[in-house]
């Protein structure tokens, strides 16, 4: 299982790099300058859409519980991330290091 997650994470990072590179050719932006910010946005987006107990979940739970007159409170933020999230996180980390080396 761990080998599968590692392989899937590496493939995800590579596919994301190629997709951003193709996008940089099509839309004429610098791959080196924008790859970290795109990776960071995808990382944050994947984390929040795969988590429970955040602001969106609390609002949905509150609306549902008000309809049934029972208010549930869950103060924990639980995240169910997988190998795709770790692949995007790996890409973001590598692009951050490359960006720091390039500019400093």
TORRO-967974 format. One line per 5 residues: number of its first residue (from 1); their letters; for each residue x, y, z of N, C-alpha, C, O. Coordinates in steps of 0.001 Angstrom, whole numbers, plus 524288, in hexadecimal, padded with zeros to 5 digits. Atoms other than C-alpha are relative to their C-alpha. Last residue first. Example, Ala and Ser with C-alpha at 12.3 -4.5 7.8 and 13.67 -1.06 7.14 Angstrom:
2) SA) 7FCCC:7FB5A:7FFC4:83566:7FBDC:81BE4:7FCFE:80442:802DA:7FEFB:80896:80383 | 8037A:7FB5A:80000:8300C:7EE6C:81E78:80384:804B0:80000:80790:8049D:80299;
***
This chain:
104) XXXXX) 7FC46:7FE6B:7FBF9:84723:8857D:7EF94:804F1:7FD56:7FF02:808B3:7FE11:801EA | 80046:7FA6D:7FEBC:83D29:885C7:7E482:803E7:801B7:8041F:804D1:80667:804AB | 7FFF4:7FC9C:8049E:83FD9:878DD:7DDC6:8006E:805BF:80184:8035A:808AE:7FF12 | 7FAC1:80050:80253:8438E:87148:7EA01:80069:803BC:7FB65:8047A:8062B:7FA97 | 7FC56:7FD73:7FC70:8372F:875EB:7F0E7:8058B:7FFF6:7FDD5:8085D:803D2:7FE5A;
99) XXXXX) 800F5:7FA6B:80035:82EAD:87278:7E51C:803C9:802F6:80390:805BD:80718:80213 | 7FDFB:7FE1C:804FE:834D1:86501:7E407:7FF41:805E7:7FF87:802B5:8089F:7FD92 | 7FA45:8002F:7FFB0:83274:8627B:7F285:8026D:8021A:7FAFE:80635:80511:7FB38 | 7FE5F:7FBEA:7FC5D:82450:86704:7F160:805F8:80032:80067:80849:80469:80053 | 80041:7FB05:802D3:8224B:85EBA:7E50F:80179:80494:80385:80395:80875:801A0;
94) XXXXX) 7FBAF:7FFC4:803C2:8272F:852C9:7EC62:7FFED:8052E:7FD12:80409:8078A:7FC40 | 7FB08:7FF9A:7FD35:81E2D:8553E:7F7DE:804A1:8007B:7FC54:80819:803B4:7FD2D | 7FFB9:7FAC6:7FDB4:8125C:857E5:7EF57:80526:800CD:802D8:8078C:804F2:80263 | 7FF08:7FC4A:8043C:814D2:84BA9:7E735:80096:8058B:8021F:80403:80873:80067 | 7FAA4:800E2:801CC:815E2:84370:7F38D:8016F:803CE:7FBAA:805AA:80617:7FBBF;
89) XXXXX) 7FCAB:7FDC2:7FBF5:80951:84964:7F8E8:805C4:7FF62:7FE9E:808DD:802F2:7FF86 | 80057:7FA59:800C7:80273:84650:7EC0F:80368:802CD:80401:805E5:806B8:802BE | 7FD58:7FEC6:804E5:8073D:8384C:7ED13:80000:805D3:7FEDB:803F4:807FE:7FD2E | 7FA6A:8002D:7FEF4:80356:83797:7FB69:80338:8010D:7FB17:80778:80347:7FB6D | 7FE9D:7FB78:7FCCE:7F5A9:83C21:7F7F8:805DC:8001D:80110:80852:8043A:800AC;
84) XXXXX) 8002E:7FB85:80394:7F4D2:83202:7ED16:80177:804FF:802F0:8045E:80840:800EA | 7FB18:7FFA5:802D6:7F969:82772:7F68C:80010:8048C:7FC21:8043D:806A6:7FAFD | 7FDBB:804B5:8022E:7EE4D:8297E:7FFE4:804EF:80120:7FCF7:80781:8051B:7FDC6 | 7FCEC:7FF12:804AD:7E855:83377:808D9:8026B:7FAE8:7FE34:80317:7F73F:80141 | 7FF63:80526:8024B:7DD4C:8310F:81265:802DD:800A5:7FAD8:8007B:80064:7F6AD;
79) XXXXX) 7FEDC:7FFF8:8058F:7DE02:83D2A:81AD5:8010A:7FA76:7FE26:803F6:7F78C:8009E | 7FDF8:80511:801B1:7D79E:83ED1:827F7:800CE:80032:7FA20:7FD6F:80206:7F73A | 7FF2F:7FFD3:8059F:7D5D9:84C33:82DF0:80299:7FAE8:7FE75:80722:7F9F5:7FFC1 | 7FB3E:8022B:8023B:7D04A:84A53:83B80:80014:800C1:7FA1B:7FC0B:8007D:7F781 | 7FBE2:7FC11:80036:7C659:85356:841E4:8050B:7FE05:7FD8D:808D6:800F5:7FD37;
74) XXXXX) 7FB4C:8031A:800E4:7BA42:84B3F:83F3D:8046F:803DA:7FF26:8049F:80683:7FB26 | 7FB22:7FD0C:80001:7ADC5:85114:84484:80480:7FC33:7FF7B:804FD:7F873:80273 | 7FB6A:80341:7FF1B:7A079:84BAA:84139:804D1:80373:7FFD3:80535:806F5:7FC8F | 7FB19:7FDB0:801CB:79463:85402:842BC:80484:7FC74:8018E:80541:7FB2B:80621 | 7FBD8:80235:7FCD1:7877B:84CDC:8439C:80529:80202:7FDD2:8067A:800F3:7F952;
69) XXXXX) 8000D:7FDDD:7FAB6:77B29:853A1:83F21:80412:7FD83:8038C:80373:7FD81:80850 | 801CF:8042E:7FC8D:77A43:84B27:832DA:7FFED:80188:805B0:7FEE5:7FE32:808FF | 804DA:8020A:80233:77AE0:85683:8293A:7FDC2:7FBB3:80382:7F902:7FB03:803CA | 80427:7FC4B:7FEB6:784D4:85D34:831E9:7FAC0:7FE20:7FDE3:7F6A9:7FF2F:8002F | 801BA:800FC:7FAA8:78D2A:850E4:8310A:7FBD0:803DC:801BD:7F891:8028B:80509;
64) XXXXX) 802EA:804E9:7FFA7:78DD9:85160:82242:7FDF2:7FF18:80581:7F99B:7FD25:8062F | 804EB:7FF75:802E6:7918E:85FC3:821E6:7FCBA:7FB0C:80060:7F7F7:7FB57:800FE | 80367:7FC7A:7FD19:79B96:85DF3:82CAB:7FAC3:8009F:7FD43:7F6AB:80084:7FFC7 | 80201:802CB:7FB73:7A179:85204:82625:7FC3E:80364:80315:7F83C:80180:804F5 | 803BB:803E4:801E6:7A2C7:85931:81925:7FD91:7FCFA:80488:7F8E2:7FBE4:80478;
59) XXXXX) 80499:7FD40:801EA:7A903:864EB:81FBF:7FBD8:7FC2C:7FE1F:7F737:7FCDB:7FF3A | 802DF:7FDFD:7FB84:7B246:85C6A:8279B:7FB08:802CE:7FE4F:7F6F9:8024B:800D6 | 802B5:80458:7FD70:7B629:854D6:81B78:7FCCD:801E0:8049B:7F86F:8000D:80572 | 80445:801B7:8036D:7B950:86138:813ED:7FCDF:7FB9A:80282:7F813:7FB88:8022F | 80422:7FC09:80018:7C11C:866F5:81F44:7FB64:7FE53:7FC98:7F6E3:7FF29:7FE0D;
54) XXXXX) 7FE71:7FAB6:80133:7C90B:85AB5:82197:7FB58:803A4:7FFD4:7F710:80242:80188 | 7FFA0:7FCF4:7FB44:7C50F:84E57:828A3:801C0:80592:7FF12:8027F:80884:802CD | 8051D:7FF69:7FD8F:7C796:84516:81D88:800C8:80301:8050D:804C0:8025C:807B0 | 80030:7FFC1:7FA52:7D300:84581:81455:7FA5D:80051:801DC:7F6CE:801B6:7FEF1 | 7FFBA:80544:7FDD8:7D4DA:84103:8065A:7FFBD:7FFF2:805E9:800D6:7FBEC:80850;
49) XXXXX) 80446:80314:8022A:7D016:84DAC:80009:80013:7FA5F:801ED:7FC2C:7F79C:80169 | 80512:7FE4A:7FE0D:7D872:855BF:8093D:7FB7A:7FCD8:7FDC8:7F791:7FC12:80078 | 80075:800D9:7FA60:7E4E3:84E04:806F5:7FA97:8017F:801FD:7F838:7FE96:804FD | 800BF:80592:7FEEE:7E2F7:84D25:7F84C:7FF6A:7FEF1:805CE:7FC4B:7FBA0:8075C | 8052A:801A1:801D9:7E100:85BD6:7F745:7FEEC:7FA45:80111:7FAAF:7F8E8:802E2;
44) XXXXX) 803E6:7FDEE:7FC4F:7ECD4:85EE9:7FFC1:7FA7F:7FE49:7FE6F:7F760:7FCC1:801C0 | 7FF42:8029E:7FAFA:7F587:85609:7F7AE:7FBEB:801C4:803F9:7F97E:7FE8D:80699 | 80228:80549:80068:7EFFB:85AD9:7EAC4:8007B:7FD03:80522:7FCFB:7FA0A:80690 | 805B1:7FFA7:80071:7F253:868F9:7EE83:7FD75:7FAA7:7FFAB:7F96C:7F9B5:8021A | 801F5:7FE80:7FAD7:80024:865F1:7F309:7FA09:80064:7FFFA:7F777:7FE9C:803A1;
39) XXXXX) 7FFAE:80486:7FC88:8030E:85EA1:7E676:7FDE6:80123:80567:7FB46:7FDDC:807BF | 80404:8039C:801D6:7FE3D:86A17:7DE4B:7FFEB:7FB1E:80371:7FBBD:7F941:804EC | 80512:7FDD2:7FE71:80654:8736D:7E68A:7FB79:7FC96:7FE2D:7F795:7FC11:800F4 | 800BB:80067:7FA55:81285:86B06:7E58C:7FA92:801E3:80195:7F7F6:7FF60:804BF | 800E2:80573:7FE81:81129:8691A:7D6CF:7FF32:7FF64:805E1:7FBF1:7FC43:80788;
34) XXXXX) 80559:80132:7FE6A:80F26:8779B:7D41D:7FF26:7FA6E:801F5:7FB0A:7F94E:8042F | 80246:7FC2B:7FC7D:81CCF:87D3F:7D35D:7FAB7:7FE50:8022B:7F972:7FF93:806A2 | 7FCFF:7FF7F:7FB31:8240E:871A9:7CDDC:7FD99:803B8:803E4:7FE12:802F0:8089D | 800A8:804BA:7FCE4:819AA:86E7C:7C3B2:802AC:80090:8054E:80074:7FF16:8094E | 7FB1E:8027F:7FE82:81983:87C5D:7BE9A:7FEF9:7FB5A:80395:7FC90:7FBE5:807B4;
29) XXXXX) 7FE32:7FE42:7FAE9:80CC4:8800C:7B802:804D7:7FCD9:80175:805C7:7F8AD:7FF44 | 7FB90:7FC74:7FFD9:8091E:87F52:7A9AB:800FB:8025D:80569:800F3:80720:8060F | 801E0:7FAFA:7FE19:7FB9E:8791D:7A9EF:80456:803F5:800FB:80351:80831:80305 | 804D8:7FE52:80285:7FE75:86D34:7A186:7FE6B:8058D:8017F:7FCAE:80893:7FE30 | 7FF14:7FF43:8059F:80CB2:86B3D:7A539:7FB25:80226:7FD44:7FB8F:80574:7F9CC;
24) XXXXX) 7FC93:7FB70:80093:80A4D:86D96:7B3A1:80158:800FB:7FA4C:80241:80572:7F8C0 | 8030D:7FB39:7FF3B:7FEA6:86461:7B322:80349:804E1:7FF60:80168:808D5:7FD62 | 80320:7FF62:804C1:8075A:859CF:7AD5D:7FC9F:804E1:80065:7FC14:807C7:7FC99 | 7FC5E:7FE8A:80431:81101:85BE1:7B894:7FD19:800CE:7FADA:7FE25:80496:7F812 | 7FED3:7FA74:7FF46:805F1:85BC9:7C284:803C4:801E7:7FBD3:80356:80658:7FA0A;
19) XXXXX) 804BD:7FCF7:8011D:800E7:84EE4:7BD27:800FA:805DA:8009E:7FF1D:808F7:7FD76 | 800BC:7FFE8:805B3:80E9B:8490A:7BCAC:7FB37:80346:7FE93:7FB56:8062F:7FAC0 | 7FBC6:7FCDD:8024B:81143:84CC2:7CAD1:7FF58:80074:7FA1F:7FFFE:804B0:7F7F0 | 80116:7FA8B:7FECB:803FC:847A3:7CF24:80421:80397:7FDA8:802DE:807BF:7FB98 | 8045A:7FE6B:80369:8064E:83AC0:7C825:7FEA2:805B9:800E8:7FD78:8088E:7FD33;
14) XXXXX) 7FE0F:7FF96:8055C:813A1:83972:7CEB2:7FBB7:801D7:7FC45:7FCAD:80524:7F8E8 | 7FC80:7FB7B:80045:80E53:83C76:7DC42:80203:800CF:7FA6F:80254:8053C:7F894 | 80336:7FB49:7FF8E:8030B:832F8:7DA59:8034E:804E6:7FF8F:801D1:80898:7FCDD | 802A5:7FF5E:8050D:80C45:82855:7D589:7FCA5:804EB:8000C:7FC7B:807C6:7FC2E | 7FC12:7FE55:803CF:814E3:82A37:7E183:7FD9B:800E5:7FA9D:7FEFD:804A0:7F7E9;
9) XXXXX) 7FE77:7FAA4:7FEBF:8092E:829AE:7EAA0:803FA:80213:7FC1A:80397:8068D:7FA63 | 80438:7FC94:801B0:803CC:81D94:7E3DD:8014A:805B0:8011D:7FFF9:8091C:7FE00 | 7FFF4:7FFED:805B7:810D6:81696:7E552:7FBCA:803B3:7FDED:7FCC3:806A4:7FA3F | 7FB4A:7FD3E:801A1:811D4:81A28:7F3A3:8002C:80084:7FA16:80166:804B0:7F808 | 800CC:7FA74:7FED7:803AE:81645:7F635:804B9:80333:7FE46:80419:80783:7FC3F;
4) XXXX) 803DA:7FDF1:803A1:80590:8092F:7EF41:7FF37:805D7:800D7:7FEE2:808CD:7FD11 | 7FD53:7FFA0:80501:81205:80664:7F6E3:7FC5A:8024B:7FBD9:7FE04:80569:7F895 | 7FC9D:7FB71:7FFAA:80AE3:8096E:80394:802E8:800DF:7FADB:803BB:80552:7F93B | 80337:7FB4E:80000:80000:80000:80000:8035A:804E5:80000:80242:8089F:7FD2A;
***
